[in-house]
Amino acid sequence: MSDNYSPLVSIITPTYNQEKFIGPCIESVLKQTYQNWEQIIIDDGSTDRTAEIIRRYGDPRIRYVSQANLGIEALTETYNRALQHCTGDLVAILEGDDFWPENKLTAQAPAFENPEVILAYGLVADVTPDGTWSGRLSRSARKRMRLNKSILANDPIGSTPRHMLRADGLDLVPACTIVIRRSSLEKIGGFQYAPGLCVTDFPTVLQLGLFGKFHYSCEIMGYRRRHLGSATFRNLARIKAGARSLVDRILQENGFNFSSSEQRAIERTWQRAEYPWEFTAGRLSLLDGEWKGARAHFVRALGPSEPLVFVAAGVGWLLSWFRRDLESLINLAGGTHLQKQQSVD
């Protein structure tokens, strides 16, 4: 990075009842080797000690914004309110239960010296509620590393969103790894809302992908905490259904000029994705003690196109009869296990 290139990075951190996690989140920002940043923490009406913990930090770069609880349905509105408080040329996303490696901003900020780059992202590592990483990347992260460079770099422009319309492209650009050129974000009208979809990163990246190139880092650029209280797990079915609805609308409009065979190929990815999604739902049901519901999910996960999921679902189905969960086995296999705990966000 040039000596005279050190843009201010505005970090948007939405939080709600994350007293267990907001401290490590802030600490990971304070430890950044790149120090020209501001963190806008927008609290969606927390009722626990989240606000108290945030206020302990006396760094003037950390700015606390509180609002009455709007819920996940208004997440786009919350993000855009935080954006109004941003003064940096770059905007990064770090939700209150996630955290960053120390070199994250140092690694990504130089990418924006290239005026064609409007978004930078990288690998994500899924960690347990206590922040432990198994050292093994998730299946989707390993697949990402094998993708064509044109898809990862959105070059030619539109390559990344075309891939993101596939079910296996839904998590291509993990939110906690993202840094965006602010002028490009404002050009599309800020963070995007899609009817029925309770997350904003997916439609926002889709839209940005029509306007500029991306920079991809093959290093870990964010740690994503997996816990039962997370908004992602609590709303997994809604996120899946909302994303599917958005993709269907895009395919009907066919602004990407897909051929009939390409549209059918995309549709097949969504059909195959039902099996691992049902497995995840069954896994969560086991942790919630919903044994009958877990069995129903595992039966629906028994798809011939996903042999590993088939076997795991069979094991989960058996364990449900003994009122046991899968997490110890997943931990032994090197995966990111979940833990029973109270909802914290």
N, C-alpha and C positions, 0 to 999 in steps of 0.2 A: 504494500500500500504506500502510495506517495506520502512524503512527510507532511504535505499541506492538505492531505485528504483525510479528514476525520469528522465525518458528518454526525450530528446528534441523532441518536437512536431513541425514539419514544417507545417504551415497552408498555403494552396494554395488558393489564392483569385483572380479569374479572374474577370475583370471589364471592362465595356465599357459604357461611358456616364451615369454614376450613381452618379452624383453630389449630388442628393437628399438623397442617401442612403449609400454612402461609409463611411461617418463619423460615423453613428451609428454602422456600421459593424465593423470598427476598434475599436471603443469604447468598444464593447462587448468583443473583444479580450483582450484589456488592462485591463478590469475588471475581467478577469479570476482569480479564486482563485489558480489555478495552473499556475505558472509563468515561467516555463521552456519551452518557445516556441519561434518560429520565424515566422513571417508572410511574405510570398512572394506574393506581390500584382502585378499581371501581367496585364497591361493595354493594351487593344487591340486597341490602337490608338484613345482614347477618344478625342472629339472635344469640350467638355464642360469644366467645372471647376474641373473635377475629379482629375486630376494630381495635381492641386493647393491645393486641400483639403488634399490629401495624404501627400504632402510635408510639411504640417503644423506640422505633428507629428514628434517630434524629437527623439522618441525612436529608438535606434539602432537596435532593434529586428525587426523593420518594414523595409522591403527592397522593393523598388519600381523598377519594370522592365517594360520598355515600348517597344512596338513593333508596326510596321505598321499594320493597320487594316487588319486582315485576315478573320473576320466574323465567324459566328457560324459554317459554313461548316468545318472550320479548328480548331474546339474547342479541339479536341484530341491533335493536334499539340501544341496548346497553353498550355494545361495542362502539356504535357511532357516537354515543354521548362521550365515551372515553376519547374517541378520535378528536372531538372538538377541543379537548384539553391538551392535545399533542402539539408540540412545537418543533419536533425534529423533522429532518428530511427523510428519515427512514422510520418505519413502524414495525415493531416486532410483537409477536403474540406469546404470552406466557401465562397460562391459566394458573389459578392459585394453588392447585395441588400438584403442579409439575415443577421441574427445575432444569437448569442448564449446566453443561460442562463449562469450566472456567474460560475456555478459549472460544466460545461460541461466537461472540460478536467480533472478536479479532479475526476469526476465520471468514466471516460472512460479509462484513462491511466493505472490504476491498472489491468485492464483485460489482459494486455499484459505481465504480469508476468507469465501467463500461456503460455508456448511456442507453444501450439497447436492453440492458438487464433491468427488469422491473420487480423481480421476486427472487429471493434466495431461500433454499431449504436444504434439508439433508436427512440423514438416517435418524430414526428415533429408537430408543431402547425402552422397552416396557419394564417397569420395576414394581416390586411389591409395595404394600402400604407403608412399610418402614424404610423404603427407598433402596432396597437391595436389588441389584441387577444380577441375574444368573450368569452373565457373560455370554449369553447366547441370544442372537437377534431373533425376532419373531419371524414366522414363516413369510408374512407379507414383506417384511424388510429384506429378507434374503432374496425374494423374487424381484424386488425393486432393483437390487444390485445387478441383476441380469438383463434389465431392460435396455433397449436401444438408446444410445445417447441422444438421439433426436427427440425422443419422448421425454427424457429427463430434462433436457435443456429447452424444450418448447421451441425447437428450431428444425423446420420452419414453424412460424407462429401458428398455433392451433394444434400442434402435435400432442401436447400434454392434455388439454381438455378432451380431445378425441379419445385418448386412452382412459381418462377418468370417467367416461360414460360407461365403461365396463364395470361389472361388480368388483372385480379384483383391482380396479383402479380407484375405488372409492377413498382409500387411505393412502394414495400415492404421495400426497403432500401433507405430512403431519403438521397439525396446527402449531405445536410447541417448537417446531424447527423453523417457522416462517419469519422472514424479514421482507417487508414490502417497501418499494419506493412510494413515498407518501403522495407525490403528485399524480402517480398512476392510480392509486387507490381513490383519490378524490375525483379523478377523471371519470371513473365508473360510478360515481355517486356514493362512495364509501362502502362499508360492508354490506353485502347483499342479503336480501331476504327472499326465500322461496316458500310459497304457500305449502303448509303441511310439514315443513322441514324445520326442526328445532335447533339446528346448528347453522352457523354463518360461514365457516371457513370453506366448505365445499362449494357453494354457489359463488362465493367471492373469488376463489382461485379459478373456477371455470371461466368467469367473466374476464379476469385479468389475463388469462391465457390467450385471449383474442387480441391483445394489444402490445405484447412485448415478450422478450425472451426471459428464460429462467436460468438461474445458476444452481447447480446441484452439487452438494458436497457428499462424498462417500464416507465421511466421518460422522460420528454421533453428534447431532446438533440440538438434542433435547432428550430429556428423560420424562417419560409419561407414566404417571403413577396409576396402577390398576387396583381399584378397591370398590367394594360393593356400594359405597355411598357416592361414587362419582356420577356426574350427570350423564356420562356416556353409557354406563351400565344400567342406570335407572331408566334410561330412555332408548335402549338399544332397538326395540321393535319399532318405535316411532321414527328413529333416525333412518333405519333401513327402509321403511315404507315411504317416508318423505323423499329420500334420495331416489328411490325407484320411480316415484311419481314424477319427480323433476326430470329424470332421464327419459321417461316415456314422453313427456311433453316436448323435450328437445328433439327426440327422434321423429315425432309426428311433424314438427315444423321443419326438420331436416335442414337446418341452417349449415350443417357441416357437409352436406351433399354426400351422405353415405349411400352406397349402393344397397340393393335389397339383400345381397349376401352379407354385407358388412352389418346391416341392421340385425339380421338373424343371428350372426355371430355374437353380437353384443347381448342379444336376448338370451342366448344360451349361457352366457357367463352368469347372468342373474338367476337362471334356473339352477345352475350348479351351486351357486352360493347359498342356496336355501339350506343345504346340508350342514355346512360348518356353522351357519347362523343358528340353526336349530340345536346343534350340539352346544354352542355357547349358552343358549337359553336354558338348556337342560342342566348345564354345569351351574349356572346361577340359581336355578330352582333347587338343586341339591343343597347349596349353601343356605338357602332360605328355609330349608326343611319342607319344601313342597314336593314330597316324594312322588305322588301321583302325577302332578304336572310335569315333573322331570322326566318320568317314563314316557309321557306323551311326546315331549320334545325329542327324546332320544330315538323313539320309533321313527319320527319324521326325519331324523338325521341319517337314517340307514340308506344312503344312496350309493349305488354301485360305482359312480364316477369318482368317489372320494374314499378310497380304501382305508386310509389312515383314520379318517373321521368315522367310517363304518365300524372299525374295530373299537375305537375310543367310545363311541356311542353305545356299543354293546356292553362294554365294561361299565359305563355309567348306568345303563339300565339295570344291570345286575346289582350294582352297589346301592341303587335306590331301594331295593327290597331289604337291604340290611341297614338302611338309614345311615349311609356313609357317603361322603363326598369324594370327588376325584383329586383334590388338591395335593395330597401327599404323593400320589402317583405322578401327577404333572410336575411336581417339584423334582422328583427323582429323574424324570425324563429331561430335565434342564429347562422346563418351561417356566413361565411366570405364574405362580400360584396366587390364589386370592385367599383372603382371610375374612372370617365372620367379624363384623364390627358394626357399630352404630353408624347410621347415615351421617356424614360429616359435611356434605355440601349439597 
